């Protein structure tokens, strides 16, 4: 399985991680299986507000002064700590669980209307990049000095998640017909937003929003192996909300996929940054490989 690293800004850190996911398509699961994995068959109540009212309240909770909505650019830097539980066989033949740690950084640059550059690095050295611009997208490998254009289903998914990170968008701009209901997580009442893409091969994206604070508390979808045979629940849990330049964001987001856990911590966030045009261009002298569709 390949795994790379909204105006609802509490969700941007989670969407930033999903931007580099490749395995989000499968036609092997039935609707019943999807509903079971995402717990969409759990007990719920009808929503007492409309999707438009919920989007408005979420905007107000995360961007009370409208600073993020009005920004044309932003920069988000995060420290990413990877924790993966692996099973190893000892010399005596016993199975032992071992937790592997790794640490790196993620940097996301956005410029309206739709230009985005995301870079993941370790020890200050870039190891992968994603460029989105003018409706096109490329995977960039700085070490091999190659850029591969993304097409087909994965381009569709990449553009969709890119829209979710844009300051001027709400979930209604991306998913015009979300399913809104009320559920309880523990004793706390939440609104559950089930977002479905037009393409049935794209797994639903589910957001849980605290009914009192209107802050996003959990986001889930399904990631698939390249052949669609393996399905894993992707879960992002924002925590420790703080104010960054007038915008309410989770300082920490815990992302879990199977036995792998990523902890993303905000290092820096700036709006209305003056980017040079070259920061949203393919690196010169890189070879452009054939496009692919995953």
Protein Blocks (a to p, Z undefined) as FASTA:
>chain_A
ZZdddfklmlmmmmmmmmmpcblccfkbcfklmmmmnopmbccdddfbdfklmmmmmmmm
mmmnommmmpcbdcdddddddddddddddfkopacddddddddddddddddfkbccdddd
eehiafbdcddeehiacdddfklopacddehjllmmmmmmmmmmpmkbcfklmmmbacdd
dddehjaccdddddddfblkbccddddddfklopafbdcdddddfkomaccddddddehi
adeehiacdfbdcddehjbccddddfbdcehiacdfklmcccehiacdddddZZ
